[in-house]
Amino acid sequence: MKPVQLNVARIGNSRGVRIPAATLARYQIGTEVVMEERSDGILLRPPGPASLKLSWEDTALEMAAAAEDWSEWDGTSTDGLDGAPWEPVKSRHVAEQNPKYEARRRLQKHSSKR
């Protein structure tokens, strides 16, 4: 669902927004809503317990009902990833064969003994 920008209107000393009727119907909102303040914004939902997550079947039915365009994903079936090896490759090289800081430590030890 794409974002919809709503206007904030003055209602007495408060402010309010008008929620489209189709949205109210989709989420079965009647005369009341529950507002939850979250870190990423405000959630408005119908009163009562929070709805449970949809099952995979319910999710597929919701997606089919939304008639979303998934044609851009068709290209992923021919991208060749099916034939790519997914086993971890073991590196044959050590990142630092002779770290310079080891040489400095040796030099400092030798110079402090003198």
N, C-alpha and C positions, 0 to 999 in steps of 0.2 A: 504494500500500500504506500502510495507516495504521500509526502508531508502536505498538509493543508494549512495555510496561514489564516488565522482567525483574528478578527478585530476585537480589541478590548473595549467594552462599552461601560459607561458610568451607570451604576444602579444605586441611587441614593449616595451613601458615603462609601460604598464598595465599588468593585469593578467586576465585570463578568464577560464571558464569551458565549456566543451562540454556537451550539453544536449542531451540525447538519442532521436532519431527520433520519437519513439513511444510516448514519453512524449510530445514532441512538437505537434504531431498530436492530442493527447488526449485533450490538452488544447487549440487547435487551435491557436498556436503561429506561426506566419510567420517570417518576417524579423526583427521585433522589439518586445521588451518586456518592461514592466514597472517594475522598481525595487522599492520596498518599504522596508525601514529599520524599523524593529519592535523590540520590547524588547526581543523577543524570537528567532530572526533570521532575515533572508532576505527573502522576498517574491518576486518571479518573476511571473508576470501575463501578459496576452495579453493586448495591449493598449485598451483604451476606459474605460467606466465606469466599476467599479467593478461588478462582477456577483452577482446576487441576490442569496439568499439561496435557495436550492432546496426544493420543496414541499415534503410531505411524499411520494407521489406516485413516484416522480422523484428519491427520495432517494432509494426507494425499487427497482426501475428499475436499478439504478446504482449498487446497491448491487448484484442484480441477474446477471448483466452483468459481474461483477468482479469475479464471481464463487468462492467466499470465502468459506472456510470450517467453518461452524457453529456447527459442530457435538458436540463439547465440551459443548455447551449450552443446549443440550438435557437433560442432567442430572439435570438441574434446575427445570424441570417440575415435577420431582418426589422427590424433597427435602422436601416436607411437608409444605412449607410455605403457601400453599393455605388454610390449616386448622388452621394456627396460628392466635390467636386473635390479632387484631391490635388496640384495644382500650387502652388508657393510663391507667396504673395501678396506683392507688393512694397509696402513701406510708402511712403506719400506724405508722411509727416511726419518731421521730424528730432526726436529726443528732446529736445534742448535748443536752441531757436532762438537765444536770447541767454544763454549761460551767465553767471552772476553772477561767477564767478571771473575771467573775462576783464575785466570792468569793474573789478574790484579791482586787477588788474595795471596797467591803464591809469592808474588813480588813483595807484598807488604810483609809477609812472614819472614822472608829472607832478609829484608832490609832492617827489620826490628831485631833480628838476632845479632847483627853486626855491632 
